[in-house]
């Protein structure tokens, strides 16, 4: 952020009732290694990933979230290699993919071992199930394996992802029987996707002392203002419903307000959008960055304090996306 002499460090937020503490802004690492969706190797590559990683570290951001399904293991390998070279303790989160036919709860043990190996760490700080498996691995059975991993010292904290409020409660109760807290639920949450506020997820997080991890807090770049119906992203992103011309046009008033605030505060629309998310103490946004410049713009959100008037304006313009 222009004119910032000494960047403000992030707040430290504890993940639910666990012992894991992280920077209030986390780094989403889906794009690192993903060729098919994020065009790794075409639009960006290893050099840019290193720059993004180092920029985040320089701004005090020490929480990095990946998954075994990101580039089918390559994402974990990239993050693990970067973490080993960092020379400092980081908080690393990854996710188990309960794919159909994988083998039910017993396969989770192999999944943990695979992630530990690819990341090159003795213990995973936050291990999450990527989505609920309603067929082969009932939530109770899956949480038993996760609790075993905590007792074995392979995992520090347990999280879920894409769980509804009732599924969260089931996971929370199953872990509680083993004396393990449910630390997080990672769901899509942004100014353009406010469903967790009204579908019971955010309320359940607050009631159960579970931190909401917000993925896609910039809606894959839409909230940066760089895309429009005539300027769609390259690759598969442009084929998703989020980048349909009608959706981008509907979001235009909100994006224009983000741009207005950014001009006043001498920052980027991305920083403003992330600052809106950071204003909620129960939420830790996971902001992806493909380049050092993007990481710097995201980290500038840590410098912003949005007053009640600005927050109200953003809430008003994004109200249409508050539907469950």
C-alpha positions in Angstrom: 0.0 0.0 0.0 1.5 3.3 -1.1 2.6 5.5 1.8 2.8 2.6 4.3 6.1 3.0 6.1 6.0 -0.2 8.1 3.4 -2.8 7.2 1.0 -3.7 10.0 1.3 -7.3 11.0 -1.7 -9.5 10.9 -3.8 -10.3 14.0 -3.4 -13.8 15.3 -6.5 -15.9 15.4 -7.0 -19.3 17.0 -8.7 -22.0 15.0 -11.7 -22.8 17.0 -11.0 -24.7 20.2 -7.7 -26.1 19.0 -4.3 -25.0 20.0 -3.4 -23.9 16.4 -3.0 -20.1 16.0 -2.7 -18.5 12.5 -2.4 -15.1 10.9 -5.8 -13.5 10.4 -5.3 -13.7 6.6 -4.4 -17.0 5.1 -3.0 -18.0 1.7 -5.0 -20.3 -0.6 -2.7 -22.4 -2.7 -5.0 -24.0 -5.2 -3.3 -22.2 -8.2 0.2 -23.5 -7.4 0.7 -26.4 -9.7 -2.8 -26.5 -11.2 -2.4 -26.6 -15.0 -6.0 -27.4 -16.0 -8.0 -24.7 -14.2 -5.4 -22.1 -13.1 -3.0 -22.5 -16.1 0.1 -23.1 -14.1 3.0 -23.2 -16.5 1.2 -20.9 -18.9 0.1 -17.7 -17.1 2.4 -18.3 -14.1 4.8 -20.8 -12.9 7.4 -21.7 -10.2 9.0 -18.3 -10.2 5.7 -16.5 -9.6 4.7 -19.0 -6.9 8.0 -18.4 -5.0 7.4 -14.6 -5.3 3.8 -15.0 -3.9 4.9 -17.2 -1.1 7.8 -14.9 -0.1 5.6 -11.9 -0.3 3.1 -13.5 2.1 5.8 -14.4 4.5 7.3 -10.9 4.4 3.8 -9.5 5.3 3.5 -11.8 8.3 1.1 -14.3 6.7 2.1 -17.8 7.9 -1.1 -19.8 7.2 -1.1 -21.8 3.9 -4.0 -24.0 2.8 -3.7 -26.7 0.1 -5.2 -30.1 -0.7 -4.2 -33.4 -2.0 -6.6 -32.9 -5.0 -4.9 -29.7 -6.0 -3.0 -30.8 -9.1 -3.3 -34.3 -7.7 -0.5 -34.0 -5.2 1.7 -31.5 -7.0 0.2 -28.6 -4.9 1.3 -30.2 -1.7 4.7 -30.9 -3.1 5.2 -27.3 -4.1 4.0 -25.9 -0.8 6.1 -28.4 1.1 9.3 -27.5 -0.8 8.6 -23.8 -0.3 8.0 -24.3 3.4 11.2 -26.2 3.9 13.2 -23.4 2.4 11.4 -20.7 4.5 13.5 -21.4 7.6 10.6 -20.6 9.9 7.6 -22.3 11.4 4.5 -22.1 9.3 0.9 -23.4 9.7 0.1 -25.8 6.9 -3.4 -27.0 6.2 -4.4 -29.7 3.7 -7.5 -31.7 2.8 -8.4 -35.3 2.2 -10.6 -36.0 -0.9 -13.3 -38.6 -0.2 -13.6 -39.6 -3.9 -16.1 -42.2 -4.9 -14.7 -45.7 -4.8 -11.6 -44.7 -2.8 -12.3 -47.1 0.0 -14.2 -45.4 2.8 -12.8 -44.5 6.2 -9.8 -46.9 5.9 -8.5 -44.9 2.9 -8.2 -41.8 5.1 -5.2 -43.3 6.9 -3.4 -43.7 3.6 -4.4 -40.2 2.6 -2.8 -38.7 5.7 0.4 -40.7 5.1 0.5 -39.5 1.5 0.0 -35.8 2.4 2.7 -36.1 5.1 5.1 -37.5 2.5 4.4 -34.9 -0.2 4.5 -32.0 2.2 7.6 -33.4 3.9 6.4 -32.6 7.4 6.1 -34.8 10.5 2.7 -33.4 11.4 -0.1 -31.6 9.6 -1.3 -28.5 11.5 -4.8 -28.6 10.1 -6.2 -31.7 8.3 -9.6 -31.3 6.7 -12.1 -33.5 4.8 -12.7 -31.7 1.6 -16.4 -32.4 1.4 -18.8 -34.7 3.1 -18.8 -38.3 1.9 -22.4 -39.4 2.3 -22.0 -42.9 0.7 -18.7 -44.6 1.7 -17.5 -42.7 4.7 -20.2 -41.5 7.1 -19.2 -38.5 9.0 -19.0 -40.3 12.4 -16.7 -43.0 10.9 -14.5 -40.4 9.2 -14.1 -38.3 12.3 -13.0 -41.4 14.2 -10.0 -41.8 11.8 -9.2 -38.1 12.1 -9.3 -38.3 15.9 -6.9 -41.3 15.7 -4.5 -39.2 13.6 -4.5 -36.5 16.3 -3.8 -39.1 19.0 -1.0 -40.5 16.8 0.6 -37.1 16.5 0.1 -36.9 12.7 -2.4 -34.1 12.9 -2.7 -31.1 15.3 -6.2 -29.9 14.5 -9.2 -31.3 12.6 -11.4 -29.4 10.1 -14.1 -30.0 7.6 -14.9 -28.3 4.3 -18.1 -27.7 2.4 -20.2 -29.0 5.4 -23.7 -27.7 6.0 -24.7 -26.8 9.6 -26.2 -30.2 10.4 -23.2 -32.0 9.0 -20.9 -29.7 11.1 -22.9 -30.6 14.2 -22.5 -34.3 13.5 -18.7 -33.9 13.0 -18.4 -31.8 16.1 -20.2 -34.3 18.2 -18.2 -37.3 16.9 -14.9 -35.6 17.6 -16.1 -34.4 21.0 -16.7 -38.0 22.1 -12.9 -38.4 21.5 -12.0 -35.2 23.2 -11.0 -33.5 20.0 -12.4 -30.1 19.0 -13.7 -29.4 15.5 -11.4 -26.5 14.6 -12.7 -25.2 11.3 -15.3 -25.4 8.5 -13.9 -24.2 5.1 -16.7 -22.9 2.9 -17.2 -20.4 0.1 -17.7 -17.0 1.6 -17.3 -13.5 0.1 -19.2 -10.3 -0.8 -20.6 -12.3 -3.7 -21.4 -15.4 -1.8 -22.9 -14.6 1.6 -24.9 -17.8 2.1 -23.1 -18.9 5.3 -24.7 -15.9 7.0 -28.2 -17.2 6.4 -28.0 -21.0 5.9 -26.9 -21.7 9.5 -23.3 -22.3 8.9 -21.9 -19.1 10.4 -24.3 -19.3 13.3 -23.2 -23.0 14.0 -19.6 -21.9 13.8 -20.1 -19.3 16.5 -22.2 -21.6 18.7 -19.7 -24.5 18.5 -16.5 -22.4 18.6 -15.5 -23.3 15.1 -13.6 -20.9 12.8 -15.0 -20.3 9.4 -12.3 -20.5 6.7 -13.5 -18.5 3.7 -12.4 -19.9 0.4 -12.7 -17.8 -2.8 -13.0 -14.6 -0.8 -12.2 -12.7 -4.0 -14.5 -14.9 -6.1 -11.6 -16.2 -8.2 -10.7 -12.7 -9.2 -14.1 -11.2 -9.9 -13.9 -8.8 -6.9 -10.5 -7.5 -8.1 -12.4 -5.7 -10.9 -10.2 -7.1 -13.7 -12.9 -9.1 -15.4 -16.1 -8.3 -17.3 -18.3 -9.8 -19.9 -15.9 -8.5 -22.6 -12.8 -9.3 -20.5 -13.3 -12.9 -19.2 -10.4 -14.9 -17.7 -8.5 -17.4 -19.9 -9.0 -21.1 -19.5 -11.7 -23.1 -17.8 -12.7 -20.3 -15.3 -14.5 -18.5 -18.1 -16.7 -21.6 -18.5 -18.0 -21.5 -15.0 -21.4 -19.8 -14.0 -19.5 -17.2 -11.9 -18.0 -15.7 -15.0 -21.2 -15.7 -17.0 -21.8 -12.2 -18.5 -25.1 -11.9 -16.5 -23.3 -12.6 -13.2 -20.5 -10.1 -13.9 -23.0 -7.4 -14.9 -25.0 -8.0 -11.7 -21.8 -7.6 -9.7 -20.9 -4.4 -11.4 -22.4 -1.9 -8.8 -20.6 -3.7 -6.0 -17.3 -3.8 -7.9 -17.6 -0.1 -8.7 -18.0 0.6 -5.0 -14.9 -1.5 -4.2 -13.0 0.6 -6.8 -14.3 3.8 -5.3 -13.2 2.9 -1.8 -9.9 1.6 -3.1 -9.2 4.9 -4.8 -9.9 6.8 -1.6 -7.8 4.5 0.6 -5.0 4.2 -2.0 -5.2 0.4 -2.3 -6.8 -2.2 -4.6 -10.3 -3.4 -4.8 -9.0 -6.8 -3.7 -7.7 -5.3 -0.4 -11.1 -3.7 0.2 -13.0 -7.0 -0.4 -10.7 -8.9 1.9 -10.9 -6.2 4.6 -14.7 -6.7 4.6 -14.1 -10.4 5.3 -11.4 -9.7 7.9 -13.9 -7.4 9.8 -15.6 -10.6 11.0 -13.5 -12.0 13.9 -15.0 -15.5 13.4 -13.6 -15.8 9.9 -10.2 -16.3 8.4 -10.2 -15.7 4.6 -7.9 -17.7 2.4 -6.7 -15.5 -0.4 -5.1 -17.1 -3.4 -2.3 -15.4 -5.3 -0.5 -16.4 -8.5 2.1 -13.7 -8.4 4.0 -11.6 -5.9 2.0 -8.5 -6.9 -1.3 -10.3 -6.2 0.0 -11.4 -2.8 1.0 -7.8 -2.0 -2.4 -6.5 -3.0 -4.1 -9.1 -0.8 -1.9 -8.5 2.2 -2.7 -4.8 2.0 -6.1 -5.7 3.4 -4.3 -6.0 6.8 -3.7 -2.3 6.6 -7.4 -1.4 6.1 -9.9 -0.6 8.8 -13.3 -0.1 7.2 -15.6 2.1 9.2 -19.3 1.3 9.8 -20.4 3.5 6.9 -18.2 1.7 4.3 -19.2 -1.7 5.7 -22.8 -0.7 5.5 -22.4 0.4 1.8 -20.7 -2.9 0.9 -23.3 -4.9 2.8 -26.1 -3.1 1.0 -24.7 -3.6 -2.5 -24.0 -7.3 -1.8 -27.3 -8.1 -0.1 -28.5 -10.0 -3.2 -25.8 -12.5 -2.6 -27.0 -13.2 0.9 -29.5 -15.8 -0.2 -29.0 -19.4 0.9 
